[in-house]
Amino acid sequence: MRTRLLPLLIVLLAGVLLALGIPLGVITAGVEQQKVVIDRIDDAARFASLAQFVTARSDAADRHGASREEDERRATLGAELARYHDLYGVRAGVFYRDRTPMAAAPRDMPVPRHGEGARAFSEALAGRRSRDPRQVWPWDEGGRVPVASPVIRDGDVVAVVVTDSPTGQMRSRILRGWALIGAGECAAMLVAVAAAFRLTGWVLRPVRVLDAASHDIATGRLKSRVAATAGPPELRRLARSFNEMADHVEDVLEQQRAFVADASHQLRNPLSALLLRIELLALELPDGNAEIASVRTEGKRLARVLDDLLDLALAEHSAADLQLVDVAALAAERVDSWRPLADAKGVRLTYEGQGAVTGWADPVALSSALDAVVDNALKFTPEGRPVVVGAAPDGERVQIAVADRGPGLTDDELARIGDRFWRSSRHQNVSGSGLGLSITRALLAAGGATIAYAPHPPHGLKVTVTVPRTGP
């Protein structure tokens, strides 16, 4: 769940940061350009105040005998424009209405006739300060910022001051601002990712604990509970509800086990008395009476079922005595114990596995489970066929495999094997109560072990008992 929740939170956080960072970057660029525009407006206004007193061209002044003072003002204006160009690298000029220059720096500066400069010149001729030029971005290497301001004398526009600024420094400042914004967003993203890790861990930790406790209960460890002290309030309430449910389930199962154990124990005495009377009755009848033999067989089968029920109730109730056990040696020992019976049936029972593999298990419960599995394999393996037992490590676990060459089970039968009182319809003639593998599963689950069933090609059944190698 964390792998699905964490990317979603990161994407949402990245979207929020981008939604904040992009407008901030646009505002930063706009602020930098606005600073340039304001500076150029001030400079243009200063040049316009100087140009107000230069009202005629030099040739016209000669014709009408303009004063030397006016020529000096024009020279002063030209010197100011030249000094301004040399200092800031900004082209500036003052042009009459007919677009001829009054003064300009550099001297060959043309009147803009296209684009932003022409629009600014036209607006200044109309007596208005030019509008702000379009935004220049860092990748606009040829971008410039034109600003025009009218020169007004006696209420009329007599000339226009035009400045044409390069944007290299401004674009560098914008890039530095964007770099700071990007660094801030990266830092904020790292903090947000760390917070998301902590948040998802805080939210999902109770879920993982609930999952582990549910798995424990599903595998027979009914004492597992959840500490309802971490996580959001909703998950703490869920943990308390889970504990209440687990307590109720444990109580119900305990009552069921107690009932089965008591019923099995109470029925054994009358059943024993009944079997004794059957034997006494058989003495009064001729030898080989079929009815007496059938009643005796059914009575013994009923006694075996009662014994298995009592064993199942005890297996589900008793706690495991976990020890570090040489699983391979234990499996080989059980094979040696069952080999005389296998030889009597003509079945080849062998151990093929490692000599020593340790694992944590209850040795008594594991021995009983292996006895049940080997007994089951010998029952269904025809004469002359093998039954192979082996033990081998598998990562953090030890696997004990019992493979036979019997008739095997279908997929539907494999799904039901281990259910209480279930027996395959094809094997009803084989003695048994249908509780042996249920008892085996209960014995193994108490110690954290598992049992699994699978086909053994080309035919047969493979039973795998898995024991943990790490201590509890």
C-alpha positions in Angstrom: 0.0 0.0 0.0 2.9 2.4 0.7 4.2 1.9 -2.8 0.9 3.1 -4.1 0.2 5.9 -1.6 3.6 7.5 -1.5 3.9 8.2 -5.3 0.4 9.7 -5.2 1.4 12.1 -2.4 4.7 13.0 -4.1 2.8 13.8 -7.4 0.3 15.9 -5.5 3.1 17.8 -3.7 5.0 18.3 -6.9 1.9 19.6 -8.5 1.4 22.1 -5.7 5.0 23.3 -5.8 4.8 23.7 -9.6 1.6 25.6 -9.3 3.3 27.9 -6.9 6.7 28.0 -8.6 5.6 28.8 -12.1 3.6 31.9 -11.3 6.4 33.0 -8.9 8.9 32.6 -11.8 6.7 34.6 -14.1 6.3 37.3 -11.4 10.1 37.4 -10.9 10.7 37.9 -14.6 8.0 40.6 -14.7 9.5 42.4 -11.7 13.0 42.5 -13.2 11.7 43.8 -16.5 9.5 46.4 -14.7 12.6 47.7 -12.9 14.3 48.2 -16.3 11.2 49.9 -17.8 10.9 52.3 -14.8 14.6 53.2 -15.0 14.2 53.9 -18.7 11.1 56.0 -18.2 12.9 58.2 -15.7 15.9 58.5 -18.1 13.6 59.4 -21.0 11.8 62.0 -18.9 15.1 63.6 -18.0 16.2 63.7 -21.7 12.7 65.1 -22.6 13.2 68.0 -20.1 16.5 68.8 -21.8 15.0 68.5 -25.3 12.1 70.9 -24.5 14.4 73.9 -25.1 15.8 72.6 -28.4 12.8 73.5 -30.7 14.4 73.9 -34.1 16.8 71.9 -36.3 20.3 73.2 -36.9 19.6 74.3 -40.5 16.4 76.0 -39.6 18.2 77.8 -36.8 20.7 79.1 -39.2 18.0 80.4 -41.5 16.2 82.2 -38.7 19.3 83.2 -36.7 18.7 80.9 -33.8 20.8 81.8 -30.7 24.0 80.2 -29.9 22.5 79.3 -26.5 20.1 76.9 -28.3 22.9 75.2 -30.1 24.7 74.8 -26.9 21.6 73.1 -25.4 21.5 70.7 -28.4 25.2 70.0 -27.9 24.6 69.4 -24.2 21.7 67.0 -25.0 23.9 65.1 -27.4 26.7 64.9 -24.9 24.3 63.5 -22.2 23.0 60.9 -24.6 26.5 59.9 -25.6 27.6 59.6 -21.9 24.5 57.6 -21.2 25.2 55.2 -24.0 28.8 54.8 -23.0 27.9 54.2 -19.4 24.9 51.8 -19.7 25.1 50.6 -23.2 21.6 51.8 -23.9 20.8 53.4 -27.2 18.9 56.7 -26.8 17.8 59.4 -29.2 15.5 62.4 -29.6 13.6 62.5 -32.8 11.4 65.2 -34.3 7.9 64.3 -35.4 9.0 63.6 -38.9 11.5 61.0 -37.5 14.6 63.1 -38.2 17.1 63.0 -35.3 17.6 66.0 -32.9 20.4 64.1 -31.1 21.2 60.4 -30.7 23.8 58.0 -29.3 25.1 56.3 -31.3 24.8 58.9 -34.0 23.5 56.4 -36.5 20.7 55.2 -34.3 17.6 54.8 -36.5 14.0 55.5 -35.6 12.3 52.1 -35.0 9.8 51.4 -37.8 8.6 47.9 -36.8 7.6 45.9 -33.8 7.6 47.2 -30.2 9.8 50.2 -30.9 7.5 51.5 -33.7 4.5 51.0 -31.4 6.1 52.9 -28.6 7.2 55.8 -30.9 3.6 56.1 -32.2 2.1 56.2 -28.7 4.6 58.9 -27.7 3.6 61.0 -30.8 0.1 60.8 -29.5 1.2 62.4 -26.3 1.2 59.2 -24.2 3.9 57.3 -22.5 4.5 54.0 -24.3 2.9 50.9 -22.9 5.1 48.3 -21.2 6.9 46.2 -23.8 6.2 42.5 -24.0 7.9 40.2 -21.5 11.5 39.2 -22.4 12.4 35.7 -21.3 15.9 34.4 -20.6 15.9 32.4 -23.8 15.1 35.6 -25.9 18.8 36.4 -26.8 17.8 39.1 -29.2 15.1 40.6 -27.0 15.2 44.4 -26.3 13.2 46.8 -24.2 12.1 49.9 -26.1 10.6 52.9 -24.2 9.4 56.2 -25.7 8.4 59.4 -24.0 7.0 62.6 -25.7 8.8 66.0 -25.6 6.0 68.5 -25.0 6.3 72.3 -25.4 3.4 74.7 -25.2 1.1 71.7 -25.1 2.3 70.2 -28.3 4.4 67.1 -28.9 7.5 68.5 -30.7 9.7 65.4 -30.4 10.0 61.9 -29.0 12.7 60.4 -26.7 13.4 56.8 -27.5 15.5 54.4 -25.5 16.4 50.9 -26.7 17.9 48.8 -23.9 19.7 45.5 -24.2 18.5 42.7 -22.0 21.5 40.6 -21.3 21.9 41.6 -17.6 18.2 41.5 -17.0 17.9 38.0 -18.4 20.9 36.9 -16.2 19.1 38.3 -13.1 15.9 36.5 -14.1 17.9 33.3 -14.4 19.4 33.8 -11.0 16.0 34.4 -9.5 14.7 31.3 -11.2 17.6 29.3 -9.9 16.8 30.5 -6.3 13.2 29.5 -6.8 14.2 26.1 -8.2 16.6 25.5 -5.3 13.8 26.5 -2.8 11.3 24.2 -4.6 13.8 21.3 -4.5 14.4 21.8 -0.8 10.7 22.1 -0.2 10.2 18.9 -2.3 12.8 17.0 -0.2 11.1 18.2 3.0 7.7 17.2 1.6 9.0 13.7 0.5 10.5 13.2 4.0 7.2 14.3 5.5 5.3 12.0 3.2 7.5 9.1 4.2 6.8 9.9 7.9 3.1 10.4 7.3 2.6 7.2 5.3 4.7 5.3 7.9 2.6 6.7 10.7 -0.7 5.9 8.8 0.3 2.5 7.5 2.2 1.1 10.6 -1.1 0.1 12.3 -2.3 -1.4 9.0 0.9 -3.6 8.8 0.4 -4.6 12.5 -3.2 -5.5 11.8 -2.2 -7.5 8.7 0.5 -9.4 10.7 -2.0 -10.1 13.6 -4.7 -11.2 11.1 -2.1 -13.6 9.5 -1.2 -15.0 12.9 -4.8 -15.7 13.8 -5.4 -17.2 10.4 -2.5 -19.6 10.9 -3.7 -20.6 14.4 -1.9 -18.2 16.7 -5.0 -16.9 18.4 -3.2 -15.0 21.1 -2.0 -12.3 18.7 -3.4 -8.8 19.5 -2.8 -5.3 18.3 -1.6 -2.4 20.4 -4.1 0.4 19.7 -1.7 3.3 20.6 -0.4 4.4 17.2 -1.7 5.9 14.0 -4.8 8.0 13.2 -7.8 7.8 15.6 -9.8 5.8 13.0 -7.1 3.1 12.9 -6.8 3.0 16.7 -10.6 2.4 16.8 -10.1 -0.3 14.2 -7.4 -1.9 16.3 -9.6 -2.0 19.4 -12.4 -3.5 17.4 -10.0 -6.1 16.0 -8.9 -7.1 19.5 -12.5 -7.4 20.6 -13.2 -9.6 17.6 -10.1 -11.7 18.2 -11.1 -12.2 21.9 -14.6 -13.2 20.8 -13.3 -15.6 18.2 -10.9 -17.1 20.6 -13.6 -17.6 23.2 -15.9 -19.2 20.7 -13.2 -21.6 19.5 -12.2 -22.4 23.0 -15.7 -23.3 23.8 -15.9 -25.4 20.7 -12.6 -27.2 21.5 -13.8 -27.7 25.1 -17.1 -29.1 23.9 -15.3 -31.5 21.4 -12.8 -32.6 24.0 -15.5 -33.2 26.7 -17.9 -34.9 24.3 -15.1 -37.2 23.0 -14.0 -38.0 26.6 -17.6 -38.6 27.8 -18.4 -40.8 24.8 -15.4 -43.0 25.2 -16.6 -44.8 28.4 -20.1 -45.8 27.1 -18.4 -46.8 23.8 -15.9 -49.0 25.6 -18.8 -50.6 27.5 -20.7 -51.1 24.3 -17.7 -52.7 22.6 -17.2 -55.0 25.6 -20.8 -56.1 25.4 -20.4 -56.8 21.7 -17.5 -59.0 22.5 -19.5 -60.9 25.1 -22.4 -61.2 22.7 -20.0 -62.6 20.1 -19.1 -65.4 22.5 -22.7 -66.6 22.3 -22.9 -66.7 18.5 -21.1 -68.9 16.0 -17.7 -68.0 14.9 -17.5 -65.9 11.8 -20.9 -64.2 12.3 -21.0 -61.4 9.6 -23.2 -59.1 11.6 -21.1 -59.2 14.7 -17.9 -58.6 12.6 -19.6 -55.6 11.0 -20.7 -54.1 14.4 -17.2 -54.7 15.8 -15.6 -52.9 12.9 -18.0 -49.9 13.1 -17.4 -49.7 16.9 -13.7 -49.6 16.5 -14.0 -47.0 13.7 -16.2 -44.9 16.1 -13.6 -45.2 18.8 -10.8 -44.1 16.4 -12.9 -41.1 15.4 -13.4 -40.1 19.1 -9.7 -40.5 19.7 -8.8 -38.3 16.7 -11.4 -35.7 17.8 -9.8 -35.6 21.3 -6.3 -35.3 19.7 -7.5 -32.5 17.4 -8.9 -30.5 20.4 -5.7 -31.0 22.3 -3.6 -30.0 19.3 -5.5 -26.8 18.8 -5.4 -25.9 22.5 -1.8 -26.8 23.5 1.0 -24.3 23.1 4.2 -25.2 21.1 7.5 -25.9 22.9 9.8 -24.4 20.3 13.4 -25.6 20.3 16.3 -25.5 17.9 15.9 -29.0 16.2 18.0 -30.9 13.7 15.1 -31.2 11.3 17.0 -33.5 8.9 17.9 -35.9 11.7 14.4 -36.0 13.0 13.0 -36.7 9.5 15.5 -39.5 9.0 14.6 -41.0 12.4 10.9 -41.1 11.5 11.7 -42.8 8.2 13.7 -45.4 10.1 10.7 -45.9 12.4 8.2 -46.4 9.6 10.5 -48.5 7.3 9.5 -51.9 8.8 5.8 -51.2 8.1 6.7 -50.0 4.6 8.8 -53.2 4.0 5.8 -55.3 5.1 3.6 -53.5 2.5 6.3 -53.8 -0.2 6.8 -50.0 -0.4 10.3 -48.5 -0.7 10.5 -45.8 2.0 13.8 -43.8 1.8 15.3 -40.6 3.0 17.1 -38.4 0.5 18.2 -35.1 1.8 20.9 -33.2 3.7 22.4 -34.7 6.7 21.9 -31.8 9.1 19.5 -28.8 8.8 18.4 -26.9 11.9 15.1 -25.2 12.4 12.8 -24.0 15.2 10.0 -26.4 16.0 8.3 -28.4 18.7 10.0 -31.8 18.2 7.0 -33.8 19.6 4.5 -31.9 17.3 6.8 -32.1 14.3 7.4 -35.9 14.9 3.6 -36.4 15.1 3.0 -34.4 12.0 5.6 -36.4 10.0 4.2 -39.6 11.3 0.7 -38.6 10.0 2.1 -37.6 6.6 4.3 -40.7 6.1 1.4 -42.9 7.3 -0.9 -41.3 4.8 1.7 -41.8 2.0 2.1 -45.5 2.8 -1.6 -46.0 2.8 -2.1 -44.9 -0.8 1.2 -46.0 -2.4 0.9 -49.3 -4.2 3.3 -52.2 -3.6 6.7 -51.7 -5.3 6.4 -48.0 -5.5 8.7 -45.5 -3.6 8.0 -43.0 -0.9 10.8 -40.4 -0.6 11.3 -38.1 2.3 13.8 -35.3 2.1 14.8 -32.1 4.1 16.6 -29.1 2.7 17.0 -25.4 3.6 15.1 -22.8 1.6 16.2 -19.3 2.6 14.8 -18.5 6.1 13.0 -21.8 6.2 13.5 -25.6 6.1 11.3 -27.7 3.9 10.6 -31.4 4.5 9.1 -33.0 1.5 7.2 -36.4 1.5 6.6 -37.5 -2.1 4.7 -40.7 -3.0 3.7 -42.5 -6.2 0.1 -43.2 -5.3 -3.0 -42.2 -7.3 -2.6 -38.6 -6.3 -5.5 -36.0 -6.1 -7.3 -33.8 -8.5 -7.2 -30.0 -8.3 -10.6 -29.9 -6.6 -9.4 -32.5 -4.1 -6.2 -30.7 -3.4 -8.2 -27.6 -2.4 -10.1 -29.6 0.2 -7.4 -31.8 1.6 -6.9 -31.1 5.3 -10.5 -30.3 5.9 -12.0 -32.0 8.9 -13.7 -35.4 8.1 -13.1 -34.9 4.4 -11.9 -38.0 2.4 -11.7 -38.5 -1.3 -14.6 -40.4 -2.7 -12.1 -42.6 -4.5 -10.4 -43.7 -1.3 -13.4 -44.5 1.0 -12.2 -48.1 1.3 -9.0 -47.0 3.1 -9.2 -46.9 6.8 -9.2 -43.5 8.5 -11.3 -40.9 10.1 -10.5 -37.9 7.9 -9.0 -36.0 10.8 -5.3 -37.0 10.6 -4.2 -34.1 8.3 -6.3 -31.6 10.3 -4.5 -32.7 13.4 -1.2 -32.3 11.6 -2.0 -28.8 10.4 -3.0 -27.8 14.0 0.2 -29.2 15.5 2.4 -27.4 12.9 0.5 -24.0 13.1 1.1 -23.8 16.9 4.9 -23.6 16.2 4.7 -21.3 13.1 5.2 -24.1 10.6 3.0 -24.8 7.6 1.9 -27.7 5.4 1.2 -27.7 1.7 0.0 -30.2 -0.9 0.9 -30.4 -4.6 0.8 -33.0 -7.4 3.9 -35.2 -7.8 4.2 -35.7 -11.6 3.7 -38.0 -13.4 1.3 -39.2 -10.6 1.3 -39.1 -6.8 1.1 -36.5 -4.1 3.9 -34.3 -2.6 3.4 -32.9 0.9 5.8 -30.1 2.0 6.2 -29.2 5.7 7.9 -25.8 6.1 9.6 -25.0 9.4 11.2 -21.5 10.2 14.9 -21.3 10.7 14.8 -18.2 12.9 13.8 -18.2 16.5 10.5 -16.8 17.8 
